């Protein structure tokens, strides 16, 4: 074992150490996922390697041209118009990554008549690597913006718009399987002979199920695996409590309970270099780990926390209703490399059903404020 340990990465040695200290000599999968992604020194999101875009491991909507954040800016303008309140807003980009969405959002507002007075943009991310990329992205954009490691660091204001794009899918999950009528949970242990990690299934603790998990367990078929996301509930409840009056927008890939139960092997995936990695235990800290989001639960948890659901729909429909087509060039571009042509391609990538339009879902929730997507919000503008 010692000879294998010498060849291990720092993070793998840390994981092996925790496995050896665990009473069952196995680490719950959700703890492994947390270490692999968020270890303060060696986690994936602390890794300086390029993660986003063509040279990274995956694309996000922010990398489809410069459109996504600009649509959010138009949505925010609708929020101000429909409420008739244009001051004392805090806009929060949760899991801001490389800062592209925030930069696009700021640019979109500036292009729409200037930055509203009394509005501050916050970029929330725990990664020092990402925070440096954010500073580069926001450099020379003349808007009031700040950075924070968590929502708790941000002063609460009367009004807020919080959005998270592909945030929830990266939160740690429990993996649960039903086999011959019995329930098991995924743990990570060690192949002693090879110094490699492997998955084992141990009986699900009777203390594990809660009121939201039990109905899911009852609907599982034999041989089926599903993910349970208590970290997502904690994030949503904390965010809802932080908002005094405002909106929460979650955009991610996933679906309802029926959609996720239709995937018998579960939805946990690894990504590296835009390739799906079958063995998600290999090279911890070097590959991205994700799981599909259960929007049924996000909606229910939000309602229990005082939020009202305004929209839950495919990204394509949501972006169109939020004003995406207002960004479409008026005339067709003859030069395929012109800014107008690139803008058209970006819009199509975001809304086309065969691209990102139907793979991603949007959930818009509010606390004490009206729906900005109904009708023409300018009709509600106070004079």
SETI-892197 format. One record per residue (C-alpha): residue number from 1; residue in one letter; x, y negated, z. Coordinates in steps of 0.02 Angstrom, whole numbers, always signed. Example, Ala and Ser with C-alpha at 12.3 -4.5 7.8 and 13.67 -1.06 7.14 Angstrom:
2
   k r     px     py     pz
   1 A   +615   +225   +390
   2 S   +684    +53   +357
//
This chain:
383
   k r     px     py     pz
   1 X     +0     +0     +0
   2 X   +142   -120    +41
   3 X   +215   -106   -134
   4 X    +45   -151   -208
   5 X    +25   -297    -87
   6 X   +187   -375   -150
   7 X   +112   -389   -324
   8 X    -52   -465   -265
   9 X   -100   -646   -286
  10 X   -114   -753   -129
  11 X   -304   -748   -139
  12 X   -309   -560   -164
  13 X   -198   -536    -11
  14 X   -317   -648    +87
  15 X   -467   -543    +30
  16 X   -378   -380    +70
  17 X   -335   -447   +243
  18 X   -518   -486   +277
  19 X   -570   -315   +214
  20 X   -448   -232   +334
  21 X   -515   -336   +479
  22 X   -697   -298   +442
  23 X   -775   -161   +551
  24 X   -831    -64   +396
  25 X   -668   -103   +303
  26 X   -778   -181   +170
  27 X   -822   -363   +134
  28 X  -1001   -413    +87
  29 X  -1006   -464    -96
  30 X  -1071   -638    -55
  31 X   -917   -668    +54
  32 X   -804   -606    -86
  33 X   -892   -724   -209
  34 X   -872   -870    -89
  35 X   -685   -837    -71
  36 X   -660   -808   -257
  37 X   -743   -973   -304
  38 X   -720  -1088   -155
  39 X   -569  -1035    -53
  40 X   -492  -1203     -1
  41 X   -322  -1159    -76
  42 X   -342  -1023   -206
  43 X   -525  -1020   -258
  44 X   -574  -1036   -440
  45 X   -635  -1215   -418
  46 X   -470  -1263   -337
  47 X   -374  -1191   -484
  48 X   -298  -1326   -596
  49 X   -328  -1224   -754
  50 X   -451  -1299   -879
  51 X   -622  -1225   -845
  52 X   -742  -1323   -955
  53 X   -754  -1352  -1141
  54 X   -669  -1267  -1288
  55 X   -506  -1236  -1195
  56 X   -591  -1176  -1036
  57 X   -697  -1029   -983
  58 X   -871  -1094  -1021
  59 X   -972  -1237  -1096
  60 X  -1101  -1341  -1006
  61 X  -1231  -1461  -1075
  62 X  -1110  -1603  -1037
  63 X   -994  -1537  -1172
  64 X  -1124  -1544  -1309
  65 X  -1072  -1715  -1370
  66 X  -1113  -1865  -1260
  67 X  -1301  -1838  -1252
  68 X  -1350  -1746  -1093
  69 X  -1302  -1881   -968
  70 X  -1379  -2015  -1079
  71 X  -1545  -1924  -1075
  72 X  -1534  -1921   -885
  73 X  -1505  -2109   -891
  74 X  -1665  -2130   -992
  75 X  -1755  -2020   -867
  76 X  -1692  -2131   -725
  77 X  -1755  -2286   -814
  78 X  -1925  -2202   -824
  79 X  -1916  -2166   -637
  80 X  -1886  -2349   -599
  81 X  -2025  -2404   -715
  82 X  -2155  -2280   -653
  83 X  -2121  -2328   -472
  84 X  -2100  -2513   -508
  85 X  -1946  -2510   -397
  86 X  -1779  -2557   -474
  87 X  -1669  -2585   -322
  88 X  -1594  -2484   -179
  89 X  -1572  -2323   -278
  90 X  -1435  -2196   -251
  91 X  -1399  -2079   -397
  92 X  -1308  -1918   -349
  93 X  -1220  -1798   -469
  94 X  -1210  -1636   -369
  95 X  -1066  -1524   -420
  96 X  -1002  -1661   -534
  97 X   -863  -1554   -609
  98 X   -754  -1651   -730
  99 X   -866  -1806   -719
 100 X   -930  -1801   -898
 101 X  -1114  -1807   -854
 102 X  -1087  -1952   -734
 103 X   -987  -2046   -865
 104 X  -1122  -2015   -996
 105 X  -1257  -2069   -872
 106 X  -1165  -2230   -834
 107 X  -1135  -2264  -1018
 108 X  -1318  -2232  -1057
 109 X  -1378  -2357   -927
 110 X  -1254  -2489   -985
 111 X  -1312  -2466  -1165
 112 X  -1493  -2486  -1109
 113 X  -1473  -2662  -1046
 114 X  -1345  -2656   -906
 115 X  -1320  -2574   -738
 116 X  -1470  -2603   -624
 117 X  -1434  -2708   -471
 118 X  -1422  -2613   -307
 119 X  -1392  -2442   -388
 120 X  -1241  -2337   -337
 121 X  -1182  -2178   -424
 122 X  -1106  -2041   -315
 123 X  -1008  -1891   -381
 124 X  -1012  -1744   -259
 125 X   -883  -1605   -274
 126 X   -771  -1513   -152
 127 X   -631  -1480   -276
 128 X   -482  -1600   -273
 129 X   -444  -1546   -452
 130 X   -618  -1596   -510
 131 X   -613  -1759   -413
 132 X   -456  -1811   -507
 133 X   -541  -1769   -673
 134 X   -689  -1873   -618
 135 X   -578  -2022   -586
 136 X   -508  -2006   -761
 137 X   -683  -1990   -836
 138 X   -751  -2141   -742
 139 X   -597  -2249   -768
 140 X   -639  -2418   -847
 141 X   -827  -2390   -836
 142 X   -888  -2549   -748
 143 X  -1016  -2474   -629
 144 X  -1016  -2450   -439
 145 X   -973  -2267   -410
 146 X   -906  -2165   -265
 147 X   -848  -1987   -228
 148 X   -897  -1870    -87
 149 X   -866  -1689    -40
 150 X  -1045  -1663    +19
 151 X  -1214  -1748    +19
 152 X  -1198  -1776   +207
 153 X  -1060  -1903   +175
 154 X  -1174  -2015    +72
 155 X  -1275  -2150   +162
 156 X  -1462  -2124   +138
 157 X  -1553  -2261    +44
 158 X  -1740  -2287    +21
 159 X  -1737  -2211   -154
 160 X  -1632  -2076   -235
 161 X  -1613  -1972   -392
 162 X  -1513  -1813   -363
 163 X  -1469  -1698   -507
 164 X  -1371  -1537   -522
 165 X  -1323  -1459   -687
 166 X  -1265  -1277   -679
 167 X  -1237  -1295   -492
 168 X  -1350  -1164   -415
 169 X  -1289  -1020   -525
 170 X  -1116  -1038   -445
 171 X  -1177  -1020   -266
 172 X  -1133   -854   -181
 173 X  -1264   -716   -189
 174 X  -1302   -551   -104
 175 X  -1320   -401   -221
 176 X  -1452   -274   -171
 177 X  -1491   -106   -252
 178 X  -1631    +20   -230
 179 X  -1583   +203   -246
 180 X  -1700   +349   -210
 181 X  -1814   +235   -112
 182 X  -1674   +168     +1
 183 X  -1600     -7     -4
 184 X  -1414    -43    -12
 185 X  -1306   -199    -15
 186 X  -1148   -225   -117
 187 X   -983   -232    -23
 188 X   -805   -249    -86
 189 X   -673   -129    -25
 190 X   -499    -72    -75
 191 X   -435    +71   -181
 192 X   -293   +119    -65
 193 X   -196   +212   -198
 194 X   -195    +68   -323
 195 X   -211    -88   -219
 196 X   -366   -137   -320
 197 X   -538   -195   -267
 198 X   -692    -88   -293
 199 X   -877   -102   -257
 200 X   -966     +8   -131
 201 X  -1148    +11    -82
 202 X  -1189    +17   +104
 203 X  -1362    +28   +184
 204 X  -1450   -140   +191
 205 X  -1454   -205   +369
 206 X  -1630   -209   +444
 207 X  -1589   -387   +498
 208 X  -1557   -443   +319
 209 X  -1733   -455   +243
 210 X  -1830   -616   +273
 211 X  -2003   -672   +221
 212 X  -1950   -720    +44
 213 X  -1841   -568    +13
 214 X  -1962   -433    +70
 215 X  -2086   -457    -76
 216 X  -1941   -443   -199
 217 X  -1879   -283   -119
 218 X  -2053   -207   -130
 219 X  -2058   -237   -317
 220 X  -1890   -158   -356
 221 X  -1883     +5   -453
 222 X  -1762   +145   -414
 223 X  -1590   +108   -486
 224 X  -1625    -78   -496
 225 X  -1507   -215   -436
 226 X  -1555   -394   -395
 227 X  -1472   -547   -320
 228 X  -1528   -640   -165
 229 X  -1481   -825   -150
 230 X  -1495   -890    +30
 231 X  -1358  -1018    -10
 232 X  -1472  -1092   -143
 233 X  -1612  -1110    -16
 234 X  -1495  -1194   +108
 235 X  -1435  -1315    -26
 236 X  -1612  -1358    -79
 237 X  -1677  -1381    +98
 238 X  -1529  -1493   +146
 239 X  -1552  -1596    -11
 240 X  -1739  -1615    +17
 241 X  -1708  -1671   +196
 242 X  -1580  -1800   +138
 243 X  -1700  -1878    +12
 244 X  -1814  -2009    +89
 245 X  -1910  -2044    -70
 246 X  -1845  -1987   -237
 247 X  -1819  -1849   -364
 248 X  -1720  -1688   -374
 249 X  -1677  -1615   -544
 250 X  -1603  -1440   -560
 251 X  -1547  -1378   -731
 252 X  -1478  -1202   -745
 253 X  -1498  -1034   -827
 254 X  -1615   -908   -749
 255 X  -1802   -883   -743
 256 X  -1944   -825   -632
 257 X  -1948   -669   -526
 258 X  -2021   -566   -668
 259 X  -1881   -620   -785
 260 X  -1747   -569   -660
 261 X  -1829   -404   -615
 262 X  -1826   -363   -801
 263 X  -1635   -355   -788
 264 X  -1609   -188   -699
 265 X  -1422   -211   -675
 266 X  -1436   -385   -600
 267 X  -1364   -545   -670
 268 X  -1193   -570   -589
 269 X  -1066   -606   -726
 270 X   -886   -658   -741
 271 X   -822   -777   -876
 272 X   -648   -813   -939
 273 X   -600   -893  -1103
 274 X   -784   -891  -1157
 275 X   -788   -701  -1138
 276 X   -898   -602  -1021
 277 X   -792   -505   -896
 278 X   -869   -338   -850
 279 X   -772   -311   -689
 280 X   -811   -463   -583
 281 X   -691   -405   -447
 282 X   -537   -420   -555
 283 X   -422   -571   -538
 284 X   -518   -663   -401
 285 X   -491   -850   -415
 286 X   -451   -837   -600
 287 X   -624   -806   -674
 288 X   -790   -895   -655
 289 X   -929   -799   -565
 290 X  -1113   -838   -589
 291 X  -1287   -767   -558
 292 X  -1452   -815   -638
 293 X  -1562   -934   -538
 294 X  -1733   -882   -474
 295 X  -1839  -1036   -513
 296 X  -1992   -961   -428
 297 X  -1898   -968   -264
 298 X  -1823  -1140   -295
 299 X  -1998  -1208   -327
 300 X  -2070  -1124   -171
 301 X  -1926  -1177    -58
 302 X  -1943  -1355   -121
 303 X  -2129  -1359    -85
 304 X  -2097  -1291    +90
 305 X  -1969  -1430   +115
 306 X  -2089  -1569    +63
 307 X  -2053  -1581   -123
 308 X  -2185  -1581   -260
 309 X  -2151  -1492   -424
 310 X  -2172  -1609   -572
 311 X  -2099  -1501   -710
 312 X  -2029  -1327   -731
 313 X  -1995  -1289   -912
 314 X  -1861  -1244  -1041
 315 X  -1722  -1372  -1059
 316 X  -1778  -1410  -1237
 317 X  -1953  -1468  -1188
 318 X  -1889  -1560  -1035
 319 X  -1755  -1659  -1127
 320 X  -1876  -1706  -1265
 321 X  -2003  -1769  -1138
 322 X  -1864  -1862  -1047
 323 X  -1819  -1959  -1204
 324 X  -1689  -1856  -1298
 325 X  -1763  -1894  -1469
 326 X  -1742  -2080  -1436
 327 X  -1555  -2046  -1457
 328 X  -1578  -1970  -1630
 329 X  -1498  -2080  -1765
 330 X  -1625  -2175  -1867
 331 X  -1551  -2128  -2036
 332 X  -1467  -1968  -2093
 333 X  -1277  -1970  -2091
 334 X  -1188  -1926  -2253
 335 X  -1020  -1903  -2169
 336 X  -1027  -1740  -2066
 337 X   -888  -1808  -1954
 338 X   -972  -1975  -1916
 339 X  -1034  -2017  -1740
 340 X  -1213  -2006  -1804
 341 X  -1186  -1830  -1871
 342 X  -1103  -1774  -1710
 343 X  -1248  -1846  -1611
 344 X  -1373  -1745  -1714
 345 X  -1274  -1585  -1689
 346 X  -1263  -1617  -1502
 347 X  -1451  -1644  -1488
 348 X  -1487  -1486  -1586
 349 X  -1370  -1386  -1475
 350 X  -1461  -1446  -1320
 351 X  -1639  -1421  -1381
 352 X  -1634  -1283  -1513
 353 X  -1711  -1120  -1450
 354 X  -1565  -1017  -1518
 355 X  -1436  -1129  -1432
 356 X  -1457  -1201  -1257
 357 X  -1639  -1255  -1273
 358 X  -1722  -1095  -1211
 359 X  -1579  -1018  -1110
 360 X  -1580  -1159   -983
 361 X  -1724  -1215   -874
 362 X  -1761  -1380   -789
 363 X  -1850  -1403   -623
 364 X  -1899  -1581   -577
 365 X  -1963  -1608   -400
 366 X  -2012  -1767   -310
 367 X  -2034  -1830   -134
 368 X  -2165  -1965   -119
 369 X  -2148  -2032   -297
 370 X  -2253  -2014   -457
 371 X  -2213  -1913   -612
 372 X  -2100  -2010   -732
 373 X  -2137  -1890   -877
 374 X  -2322  -1929   -895
 375 X  -2368  -2052  -1032
 376 X  -2266  -2206  -1072
 377 X  -2186  -2263   -909
 378 X  -2172  -2441   -973
 379 X  -2360  -2454   -954
 380 X  -2331  -2442   -766
 381 X  -2202  -2580   -764
 382 X  -2247  -2717   -640
 383 X  -2248  -2893   -706
//
